[in-house]
Amino acid sequence: MTTKRYLESPIVDDLSEKMVFVAGPRQVGKTTMARRLLDNEARGLYLSWDNRDHRRTIRRSEWPADESLIVLDELHKWRNWKSWIKGEFDTHRDRLRFLVTGSARLDVYRRGGDSLQGRYHHYRLHPFSLAELDFPVRSGTADVTQRLSFRSTTQRTTIETLMRFGGFPEPFLAQSDRTHRRWQKDRIDRVLLEDVRDLEEVRTVSQVQLLADLLPERVASLFSLNSLREDLEASHRAVGHWMDILDRLYYCFRITPWDSRQARTLKRIPKLYMWDWSEVRSKGARFENLIATHLLKFCHFIEDSEGYRANLHFLRDRAGHEVDFLVTIDGNPWFSVEVKVSDGRVEPSITYFKDRLRIPFCYQVTLDGNRNALIDGVHVLPAHVFLSALV
């Protein structure tokens, strides 16, 4: 398998005009990708804010004299990084290209006022997906007006490995239960003990750890802050604040029900998923989480590289009809997805929402099934075939 990541080509294209910021979960491969891009350059420089000598070089703005690619890793840990990088880019944009990478905290600090508007493109790097692993070279983005295009050569073995080890590079490539356990423990500890502490008062870190312990068992269900508040004996406001931090650190994510005049939801209660779906013990919930993460990656790629407003939701109405996922483009339904571990009849809710909301394309995706057929306007197909159409 090639080590080239799916974002490398669009990043190289964008660096010719603007700075590029790459954010994403810990250990998803941001630094490795950046170093790979440097290896393809005639001249470049890698500097990490975590290195004392590199910090000195950054603060002094000691740049190469020739045209160069400058990679700045973990720069967001410097309080004044945004105003500093704005000045450096404006001064040296004729010969220097800046690639800024970092943990999810880079995305956190982007939220507080954006003096860099118009000077950068922002990407979110995701874990490995089936399409990236089996079809690493992708030409262009899916046509957001058409049916998804599936690959006929995809194999079931890749999704079996993803289900077992998750999509983060180190455990997936090692394919060792021992490596996976140790990596997972280290990642969780670093997110909760280091990253949370950077954003939150030390006295509350232990409660955030307790909160994180409760999340995997709530995956793929309607997510209530009230039940967590009771378990943690904390206020609703505090638990909501801690969840926002874990969202921003790419530890978990929530999707909301899609609302329209044709399908009013009961409440805008979200559903919860983990960035590392291998933390989820239940086979059914883990599979749904895997599909959710693949779809979110697809949406982020379309949004970050093509500029569409691509969003992931689910469908639910007062009558109890529910479909696991809906992808929208610029606020309009594109396709819906219902997830099943085993093959079976087409869920009535899919056709209900298909007709009511005029959803162009509908899919029922199975983990263990082999059927690949169009039934009453719903494409029923195995997961390894469906995921081959994403990114």
Helices and strands as residue ranges (DSSP letters): H 8-15, E 19-23, H 30-39, E 44-48, H 52-60, E 68-73, G 75-77, H 81-92, E 96-101, H 105-110, E 120-124, H 130-134, H 156-165, H 169-174, H 177-190, I 191-195, H 196-199, G 202-204, H 205-214, G 216-218, H 225-232, H 236-248, E 252-255, E 271-274, G 277-279, H 283-306, E 310-316, E 322-329, E 332-340, H 348-357, E 361-366, E 373-375, E 378-382, H 383-386, G 387-389
